[in-house]
């Protein structure tokens, strides 16, 4: 979940406990989205997500590592708050901003 305190929290859905806090945005976090791994063509269970993205009022989109809690990359290019983020497959990010633009980024 993203928050006005500029942080993102990963929650255990069974216990409700906070597993990790991600710090790095300078303004409230408006949107988060998990990057789902590519499905495999075997009968194995799908792999767990390893990355997610966030959009913030600091005009940036960030790519995060779920396991380490580190920011992998910061995407800069909007001139207004980023209110929406989504993924296309595992290699592209879409962001929508108060600056009235939608941007597509490569992961």
MMTF fields as JSON, N, C-alpha, C and O atoms, coordinates in Angstrom:
{
  "mmtfVersion": "1.0.0",
  "mmtfProducer": "UNKNOWN",
  "numBonds": 427,
  "numAtoms": 428,
  "numGroups": 107,
  "numChains": 1,
  "numModels": 1,
  "chainsPerModel": [1],
  "groupsPerChain": [107],
  "chainIdList": ["A"],
  "bondAtomList": [4, 2, 8, 6, 12, 10, 16, 14, 20, 18, 24, 22, 28, 26, 32, 30, 36, 34, 40, 38, 44, 42, 48, 46, 52, 50, 56, 54, 60, 58, 64, 62, 68, 66, 72, 70, 76, 74, 80, 78, 84, 82, 88, 86, 92, 90, 96, 94, 100, 98, 104, 102, 108, 106, 112, 110, 116, 114, 120, 118, 124, 122, 128, 126, 132, 130, 136, 134, 140, 138, 144, 142, 148, 146, 152, 150, 156, 154, 160, 158, 164, 162, 168, 166, 172, 170, 176, 174, 180, 178, 184, 182, 188, 186, 192, 190, 196, 194, 200, 198, 204, 202, 208, 206, 212, 210, 216, 214, 220, 218, 224, 222, 228, 226, 232, 230, 236, 234, 240, 238, 244, 242, 248, 246, 252, 250, 256, 254, 260, 258, 264, 262, 268, 266, 272, 270, 276, 274, 280, 278, 284, 282, 288, 286, 292, 290, 296, 294, 300, 298, 304, 302, 308, 306, 312, 310, 316, 314, 320, 318, 324, 322, 328, 326, 332, 330, 336, 334, 340, 338, 344, 342, 348, 346, 352, 350, 356, 354, 360, 358, 364, 362, 368, 366, 372, 370, 376, 374, 380, 378, 384, 382, 388, 386, 392, 390, 396, 394, 400, 398, 404, 402, 408, 406, 412, 410, 416, 414, 420, 418, 424, 422],
  "bondOrderList": [1, 1, 1, 1, 1, 1, 1, 1, 1, 1, 1, 1, 1, 1, 1, 1, 1, 1, 1, 1, 1, 1, 1, 1, 1, 1, 1, 1, 1, 1, 1, 1, 1, 1, 1, 1, 1, 1, 1, 1, 1, 1, 1, 1, 1, 1, 1, 1, 1, 1, 1, 1, 1, 1, 1, 1, 1, 1, 1, 1, 1, 1, 1, 1, 1, 1, 1, 1, 1, 1, 1, 1, 1, 1, 1, 1, 1, 1, 1, 1, 1, 1, 1, 1, 1, 1, 1, 1, 1, 1, 1, 1, 1, 1, 1, 1, 1, 1, 1, 1, 1, 1, 1, 1, 1, 1],
  "groupList": [{"groupName": "UNK", "atomNameList": ["N", "CA", "C", "O"], "elementList": ["N", "C", "C", "O"], "formalChargeList": [0, 0, 0, 0], "bondAtomList": [1, 0, 2, 1, 3, 2], "bondOrderList": [1, 1, 2], "singleLetterCode": "X", "chemCompType": "L-PEPTIDE LINKING"}],
  "groupTypeList": [0, 0, 0, 0, 0, 0, 0, 0, 0, 0, 0, 0, 0, 0, 0, 0, 0, 0, 0, 0, 0, 0, 0, 0, 0, 0, 0, 0, 0, 0, 0, 0, 0, 0, 0, 0, 0, 0, 0, 0, 0, 0, 0, 0, 0, 0, 0, 0, 0, 0, 0, 0, 0, 0, 0, 0, 0, 0, 0, 0, 0, 0, 0, 0, 0, 0, 0, 0, 0, 0, 0, 0, 0, 0, 0, 0, 0, 0, 0, 0, 0, 0, 0, 0, 0, 0, 0, 0, 0, 0, 0, 0, 0, 0, 0, 0, 0, 0, 0, 0, 0, 0, 0, 0, 0, 0, 0],
  "groupIdList": [1, 2, 3, 4, 5, 6, 7, 8, 9, 10, 11, 12, 13, 14, 15, 16, 17, 18, 19, 20, 21, 22, 23, 24, 25, 26, 27, 28, 29, 30, 31, 32, 33, 34, 35, 36, 37, 38, 39, 40, 41, 42, 43, 44, 45, 46, 47, 48, 49, 50, 51, 52, 53, 54, 55, 56, 57, 58, 59, 60, 61, 62, 63, 64, 65, 66, 67, 68, 69, 70, 71, 72, 73, 74, 75, 76, 77, 78, 79, 80, 81, 82, 83, 84, 85, 86, 87, 88, 89, 90, 91, 92, 93, 94, 95, 96, 97, 98, 99, 100, 101, 102, 103, 104, 105, 106, 107],
  "secStructList": [7, 5, 7, 6, 6, 1, 7, 3, 3, 3, 3, 7, 6, 6, 6, 7, 7, 3, 3, 3, 3, 3, 7, 7, 7, 1, 1, 7, 3, 3, 3, 3, 3, 3, 3, 7, 7, 7, 7, 7, 1, 1, 1, 1, 7, 7, 7, 7, 7, 7, 3, 3, 3, 3, 3, 3, 6, 6, 1, 3, 3, 3, 3, 3, 3, 6, 6, 6, 7, 7, 3, 3, 3, 3, 3, 3, 7, 7, 1, 1, 7, 3, 3, 3, 3, 3, 3, 3, 6, 6, 6, 3, 3, 3, 3, 3, 3, 6, 6, 1, 7, 3, 3, 3, 3, 3, 7],
  "xCoordList": [0.839, 0.0, 0.879, 1.941, 0.427, 1.115, 0.463, -0.707, 1.233, 0.721, 1.151, 2.105, 0.422, 0.765, 2.051, 2.619, 2.529, 3.792, 5.016, 6.144, 4.783, 5.82, 6.326, 7.216, 5.799, 6.288, 5.319, 4.158, 5.83, 5.049, 5.211, 6.304, 4.132, 4.202, 3.734, 2.771, 4.451, 4.089, 3.478, 4.079, 2.281, 1.52, 1.363, 1.255, 1.352, 0.993, -0.524, -1.148, -1.13, -2.586, -3.253, -4.433, -2.527, -3.093, -3.101, -4.112, -1.969, -1.842, -2.127, -2.431, -2.031, -2.202, -0.956, -0.978, 0.134, 1.383, 2.131, 2.087, 2.811, 3.658, 4.934, 5.625, 5.236, 6.429, 7.627, 8.731, 7.41, 8.519, 7.974, 6.86, 8.775, 8.478, 9.507, 10.711, 9.028, 9.89, 9.923, 8.88, 11.115, 11.286, 12.057, 13.006, 11.645, 12.385, 11.676, 12.328, 10.348, 9.625, 9.703, 9.836, 9.619, 9.691, 8.324, 8.222, 7.277, 5.903, 4.99, 5.463, 3.686, 2.778, 2.812, 2.972, 2.658, 2.61, 1.156, 0.307, 0.867, -0.509, -0.948, -2.142, 0.019, -0.357, 0.776, 1.95, 0.422, 1.4, 0.845, -0.369, 1.739, 1.339, 2.46, 3.634, 2.087, 3.049, 3.32, 2.407, 4.58, 4.951, 4.889, 5.737, 3.884, 3.705, 4.737, 4.962, 5.369, 6.327, 5.629, 4.429, 6.39, 5.837, 5.384, 6.093, 4.212, 3.767, 4.656, 5.09, 4.916, 5.674, 4.696, 3.508, 5.19, 4.318, 4.347, 4.026, 4.726, 4.743, 3.616, 2.825, 3.554, 2.513, 2.985, 2.313, 4.121, 4.632, 3.8, 3.23, 3.722, 3.011, 3.718, 4.931, 2.976, 3.608, 4.627, 4.477, 5.642, 6.673, 6.086, 5.164, 6.618, 6.19, 6.722, 7.821, 5.967, 6.462, 7.752, 7.926, 8.649, 9.919, 10.04, 10.889, 9.189, 9.306, 7.926, 6.909, 7.918, 6.702, 7.08, 8.248, 6.077, 6.292, 5.405, 4.395, 5.809, 5.017, 5.037, 6.008, 3.943, 3.847, 3.569, 2.859, 4.123, 4.059, 3.809, 3.955, 3.425, 3.279, 4.622, 4.662, 5.731, 7.05, 7.364, 8.499, 6.359, 6.438, 7.246, 7.61, 7.54, 8.361, 7.611, 6.6, 8.156, 7.771, 9.009, 10.107, 8.841, 9.982, 9.732, 8.61, 10.818, 10.824, 11.531, 12.639, 10.894, 11.384, 11.626, 10.979, 12.574, 12.822, 12.072, 12.364, 11.111, 10.301, 11.124, 10.822, 12.154, 12.922, 13.888, 14.013, 14.572, 15.596, 15.069, 15.662, 13.96, 13.407, 14.078, 13.801, 14.956, 15.692, 14.994, 14.291, 15.207, 14.734, 15.73, 16.916, 15.246, 16.098, 16.319, 17.419, 15.249, 15.349, 14.266, 13.174, 14.581, 13.613, 13.411, 14.366, 12.169, 11.805, 11.357, 10.409, 12.043, 11.78, 11.33, 11.929, 10.288, 9.822, 8.473, 8.11, 7.726, 6.452, 6.704, 7.695, 5.787, 5.886, 4.711, 4.368, 4.105, 3.009, 2.913, 3.568, 2.102, 1.938, 1.557, 0.741, 2.154, 1.813, 0.717, 0.942, -0.475, -1.625, -1.954, -2.765, -1.345, -1.684, -0.476, 0.222, -0.234, 0.799, 0.219, -0.649, 0.715, 0.293, 1.445, 2.401, 1.33, 2.364, 1.778, 0.591, 2.641, 2.326, 3.349, 4.518, 2.916, 3.848, 4.869, 4.554, 6.092, 7.158, 8.179, 9.13, 7.991, 9.057, 8.64, 9.459, 7.361, 6.933, 6.035, 5.266, 6.161, 5.386, 4.608, 5.109, 3.394, 2.586, 2.325, 2.016, 2.449, 2.149, 1.266, 1.458, 0.295, -0.583, -0.374, -0.257, -0.328, 0.05, -0.937, -1.705, -0.88, -1.644, -1.216, -1.949, -0.031, 0.43, -0.29, 0.071, -1.305, -2.149, -1.414, -1.759, -0.395, 0.307, 0.257, 0.129, 0.363, 0.548, 1.871, 2.109, 2.733, 4.051, 4.204, 3.66, 4.969, 5.308, 6.818, 7.585, 7.234, 8.633, 9.071, 8.269, 10.335, 10.908, 11.501, 12.161, 11.259, 11.815, 13.267, 13.947],
  "yCoordList": [-1.188, 0.0, 1.244, 1.268, 2.267, 3.551, 4.488, 4.326, 5.484, 6.321, 7.777, 8.102, 8.64, 10.059, 10.305, 11.393, 9.319, 9.482, 9.229, 9.167, 9.082, 8.915, 7.483, 7.211, 6.568, 5.197, 4.225, 4.545, 3.025, 1.915, 0.778, 0.549, 0.074, -1.057, -2.332, -2.333, -3.415, -4.751, -5.465, -5.514, -6.019, -6.592, -8.102, -8.612, -8.805, -10.211, -10.274, -9.781, -10.866, -10.867, -11.777, -11.599, -12.736, -13.635, -13.004, -13.039, -12.427, -11.885, -10.394, -9.883, -9.691, -8.244, -7.498, -6.276, -8.232, -7.607, -6.978, -7.476, -5.883, -5.247, -6.079, -6.347, -6.48, -7.282, -6.384, -6.66, -5.306, -4.425, -3.045, -2.905, -2.026, -0.652, -0.21, -0.355, 0.326, 0.821, 2.337, 2.988, 2.897, 4.344, 4.862, 4.226, 6.026, 6.597, 7.732, 8.57, 7.776, 8.883, 10.11, 9.988, 11.292, 12.553, 13.177, 14.207, 12.557, 13.047, 11.824, 10.693, 12.033, 10.897, 9.938, 10.35, 8.653, 7.603, 7.417, 7.147, 7.56, 7.555, 6.225, 5.929, 5.411, 4.182, 3.166, 3.533, 1.889, 0.805, -0.317, -0.496, -1.067, -2.216, -3.24, -2.897, -4.495, -5.596, -5.989, -6.036, -6.271, -6.802, -8.323, -8.945, -8.908, -10.354, -11.037, -10.597, -12.105, -12.815, -13.453, -13.726, -13.68, -14.338, -15.744, -16.456, -16.144, -17.505, -18.522, -18.316, -19.621, -20.679, -21.632, -21.642, -22.413, -23.321, -24.735, -25.697, -24.857, -26.17, -26.236, -25.302, -27.335, -27.497, -27.032, -27.275, -26.375, -25.845, -24.645, -23.957, -24.385, -23.176, -21.926, -21.947, -20.841, -19.615, -19.075, -19.235, -18.446, -17.849, -16.66, -16.003, -16.391, -15.242, -13.961, -13.958, -12.88, -11.6, -11.186, -11.428, -10.559, -10.094, -8.578, -8.024, -7.893, -6.441, -5.796, -6.439, -4.505, -3.723, -2.29, -1.909, -1.496, -0.091, 0.785, 0.338, 2.044, 3.012, 4.354, 4.708, 5.093, 6.448, 7.404, 7.058, 8.604, 9.519, 10.959, 11.324, 11.767, 13.209, 13.896, 15.097, 13.162, 13.746, 13.681, 13.932, 13.345, 13.316, 12.141, 12.143, 11.131, 10.013, 8.69, 8.542, 7.742, 6.337, 5.588, 5.835, 4.679, 3.907, 2.422, 1.933, 1.714, 0.262, -0.295, 0.13, -1.245, -1.762, -3.264, -3.982, -3.725, -5.148, -5.565, -5.066, -6.474, -6.901, -7.618, -7.511, -8.343, -9.148, -8.313, -8.523, -7.365, -6.584, -5.262, -4.68, -4.779, -3.495, -2.295, -1.157, -2.53, -1.433, -0.917, -1.652, 0.353, 0.96, 0.611, 0.921, -0.032, -0.45, 0.703, 0.892, 1.478, 2.578, 3.616, 3.277, 4.875, 5.967, 6.535, 6.944, 6.557, 7.093, 8.54, 8.823, 9.447, 10.88, 11.377, 11.025, 12.189, 12.718, 13.401, 14.187, 13.113, 13.798, 15.149, 15.334, 16.09, 17.406, 17.638, 18.777, 16.551, 16.605, 15.285, 14.313, 15.246, 14.034, 12.845, 12.968, 11.694, 10.447, 9.766, 9.334, 9.681, 9.144, 7.712, 7.077, 7.188, 5.836, 5.164, 5.761, 3.903, 3.094, 1.722, 1.221, 1.124, -0.217, -0.847, -0.173, -2.138, -2.841, -3.435, -3.752, -3.579, -4.339, -5.462, -5.233, -6.664, -7.782, -7.54, -6.978, -7.97, -7.818, -6.771, -6.528, -6.14, -5.246, -3.812, -3.006, -3.476, -2.091, -1.609, -2.371, -0.324, 0.351, 1.481, 2.138, 1.7, 2.835, 3.711, 3.206, 5.029, 5.953, 7.078, 7.591, 7.455, 8.573, 9.664, 9.391, 10.904, 12.003, 13.162, 13.312, 13.971, 15.215, 16.172, 17.109, 15.954, 16.817, 16.498, 17.031, 15.631, 15.265, 14.423, 14.449, 13.671, 12.776, 11.345, 11.097, 10.433, 9.014, 8.633, 8.892, 8.02, 7.634, 6.129, 5.476, 5.582, 4.17, 4.072, 4.697, 3.288, 3.149, 1.7, 0.778, 1.506, 0.158, -0.19, 0.634, -1.419, -1.877, -2.243, -2.659],
  "zCoordList": [0.0, 0.0, 0.0, 0.622, -0.7, -0.71, 0.28, 0.625, 0.745, 1.821, 1.685, 0.978, 2.382, 2.434, 3.202, 3.108, 3.965, 4.699, 3.809, 4.299, 2.488, 1.463, 1.37, 0.564, 2.154, 2.201, 1.56, 1.306, 1.306, 0.788, 1.784, 2.303, 2.048, 2.973, 2.278, 1.512, 2.572, 2.116, 3.31, 4.383, 3.124, 4.235, 4.077, 2.961, 5.196, 5.223, 5.235, 6.175, 4.219, 4.113, 5.14, 5.443, 5.674, 6.671, 8.056, 8.757, 8.447, 9.808, 9.899, 10.977, 8.771, 8.788, 9.226, 9.373, 9.435, 9.883, 8.71, 7.586, 8.995, 7.995, 7.849, 8.832, 6.624, 6.349, 6.083, 6.551, 5.33, 4.969, 4.642, 4.135, 4.939, 4.552, 3.529, 3.74, 2.428, 1.345, 1.429, 1.39, 1.546, 1.66, 0.457, -0.001, -0.057, -1.179, -1.893, -2.516, -1.815, -2.433, -1.526, -0.308, -2.136, -1.394, -1.141, -0.475, -1.671, -1.517, -1.375, -1.482, -1.137, -0.983, -2.175, -3.324, -1.871, -2.889, -3.287, -2.438, -4.568, -5.069, -5.66, -5.703, -6.124, -6.815, -6.738, -6.787, -6.618, -6.668, -7.536, -7.63, -8.166, -8.983, -8.984, -9.125, -8.826, -8.847, -10.29, -11.115, -10.586, -11.898, -11.791, -11.151, -12.419, -12.363, -13.253, -14.38, -12.768, -13.605, -14.805, -14.769, -15.85, -17.031, -16.654, -15.942, -17.126, -16.808, -17.511, -18.644, -16.815, -17.48, -18.142, -17.82, -19.046, -19.801, -19.228, -19.924, -17.978, -17.335, -16.322, -16.189, -15.621, -14.615, -13.241, -12.239, -13.191, -11.93, -11.504, -12.351, -10.199, -9.756, -10.275, -10.482, -10.487, -10.983, -9.98, -8.768, -10.505, -9.65, -8.895, -9.378, -7.723, -6.926, -7.551, -8.106, -7.471, -7.99, -7.283, -6.089, -8.038, -7.488, -7.488, -6.789, -8.274, -8.422, -8.376, -8.635, -8.041, -8.155, -8.492, -8.414, -8.871, -9.23, -8.361, -7.817, -8.247, -7.488, -8.201, -8.87, -8.045, -8.57, -7.429, -6.486, -7.507, -6.372, -6.797, -7.963, -5.806, -6.016, -6.198, -6.464, -6.062, -6.348, -7.847, -8.253, -8.671, -10.143, -10.68, -11.856, -9.849, -10.3, -10.234, -9.547, -10.981, -10.906, -10.446, -10.946, -9.502, -9.012, -9.223, -9.092, -9.557, -9.683, -8.455, -8.127, -7.776, -6.497, -6.56, -7.321, -5.743, -5.537, -4.274, -3.188, -4.409, -3.27, -2.2, -1.011, -2.613, -1.667, -0.835, 0.372, -1.477, -0.767, -0.234, 0.674, -0.79, -0.371, -1.012, -0.633, -1.977, -2.596, -3.849, -4.542, -4.116, -5.353, -6.449, -6.343, -7.496, -8.614, -9.58, -10.098, -9.819, -10.782, -10.492, -10.036, -10.762, -10.678, -12.07, -12.73, -12.509, -13.827, -13.655, -12.921, -14.334, -14.243, -15.604, -16.62, -15.638, -16.909, -16.809, -17.685, -15.757, -15.542, -14.878, -14.172, -15.118, -14.482, -13.533, -13.218, -13.089, -12.135, -11.41, -11.786, -10.373, -9.57, -10.441, -11.354, -10.152, -10.841, -10.022, -8.892, -10.618, -9.915, -10.278, -9.603, -11.33, -11.744, -12.375, -13.194, -11.983, -12.612, -12.921, -12.205, -13.998, -14.402, -15.185, -15.565, -15.413, -16.173, -17.437, -17.51, -18.432, -19.636, -19.673, -19.982, -19.361, -19.285, -18.19, -17.142, -18.444, -17.447, -17.832, -17.09, -19.002, -19.479, -19.758, -20.2, -19.503, -19.716, -18.584, -17.998, -18.3, -17.258, -17.921, -18.833, -17.462, -17.909, -16.695, -15.616, -16.869, -15.777, -16.284, -17.387, -15.462, -15.76, -14.724, -13.529, -15.198, -14.318, -14.385, -15.335, -13.333, -13.26, -14.365, -14.682, -14.961, -16.063, -17.382, -18.432, -17.324, -18.461, -19.498, -20.679, -19.058, -19.976, -19.444, -18.245, -20.382, -20.08, -20.693, -21.872, -19.909, -20.411, -20.331, -19.44, -21.298, -21.319, -21.135, -21.868, -20.158, -19.801, -19.998, -19.852, -20.326, -20.379, -19.022, -18.39, -18.581, -17.312, -17.53, -16.592]
}
